[in-house]
Amino acid sequence: MDTVTHTKPKGNKEVISKLGFLYSIFVKNHIPAYYQETIVNTLDNNRITLPIEPLPIKENNGVVIVPNIPDYLNVALKQGKVGVHCKRVRQYKGYLVHLKAGIDCKTYLSGQLSKRNIKNLYAKQRKLETGHKISYIFHYGDITKEHYDYLFSEFFTMLKRRFLEKKMYNSNLLNWKFYYDLAYPMILEKKASLFVIYDGEKPITMTLNFLMKDIVFSYIQTYNIDYSNYNMGDISMVKHIEWCKENNFSVFDLAMGQTDYKLKWCNQVYNFEHHLFFNPSSSLSRMKYYIISQKIRLRQYLRDKDIIGKKFQMDKFLFKRRVKRLNNFNWKES
C-alpha cells in the first residue's frame, strides 16, 4: 500500500500517515500531486492556493492513497492524468465551529448552548479566575525557545497524566519528540499556535493548533486534571472562538472523532474521505485498489454500526498493551 506520506523526507511516519492530506496542506504547505493547486473552502467560498508537491510513486501498477481529506475542502483533480482513476471512500466524521460573517462569540454561544449552560460556563470561569491567578495567552508568531521547551515538557506531562487517568492510549505521546521539533518554527511563522491557560506561571490547559488562511485546525488538547471541576475545555473553547474572530479565522476545526464535547460545541458536521488513485489498465493496480478499498469500507461500516468506537475501543485495547512502555517513555531521548 502506498500513500502520499511516503514522500516526506523526514519525520515520524505514524504521525504523517495519521494526518495525511492535512499534513500536506497545514505542515508542508503543498498540495498532493494529483490535484490542482487551488483548494476551495466551501463553507465561505474562500480559495487557498498552494504549490504542488512531486509525485509519490510510479503510476504503472501501484495504488496511491491520499488519506483524511475534509469534504468541506473542495480539491479538484488535475486534468490530463491519463491512465489514473480516483475513487473516493467516505471515512469518519469531523466536527467544526463555523463562525459565519456577523457572528461574534456571544452570539455563537447563545445559538449553540442553553441559557443554563452559558450561565454555568461563566460561573465556572469566574470561580477559576477568583481563586487563581489566571491568564490566557496564544503563543502565535513569538515565543522564546526556553519557554517553548518548558511548555512542551509540561504539555507532555499533562497529556500523559490525563490519558493514564482515562486508561486510554494516545498515540501523540509516543511521538512527542516529533511534535516538539515540528511546532516551534511553525509558531514563529504563524503556521501554528500554542494556546495556554496559565495559573500564575504554571500552564493548566494547552492546545496545539495548525493554521492556514481562514482555518484553525485543533490538533492536540489537554488540561491539568487537578482543575477538572472548572470545565477547562469549555473555557478554552470560548477563548478560541474569541481569538478566531479577532484574527479573522472563520473555521475552528475540532477534527475527527465523535465526543460529547464536540457535539456540544460544533455547528457543522462533515466527513473525511480517503482518495484512492490507481491504474485501471493494470490488473495488479486494480487488485490492490479493490483489496485496500474493501478494507477501508469495512472499517467504516464497523464504525457506523458502533462496533468500532463503542463496543470495541481500540484506544483502550492498546492502552493495556502499551502502558508499561508509556510509563517508561522519555520523549526527550526518543
Helices and strands as residue ranges (DSSP letters): E 2-3, G 4-7, H 13-19, H 21-22, I 23-27, E 35-41, E 46-49, E 63-70, E 73-77, E 85-98, H 105-112, H 115-131, E 134-139, H 145-166, H 171-174, H 176-188, E 192-199, E 202-212, E 215-223, G 225-230, H 232-246, E 251-256, H 260-265, E 268-278, H 283-304, H 314-327, G 331-333
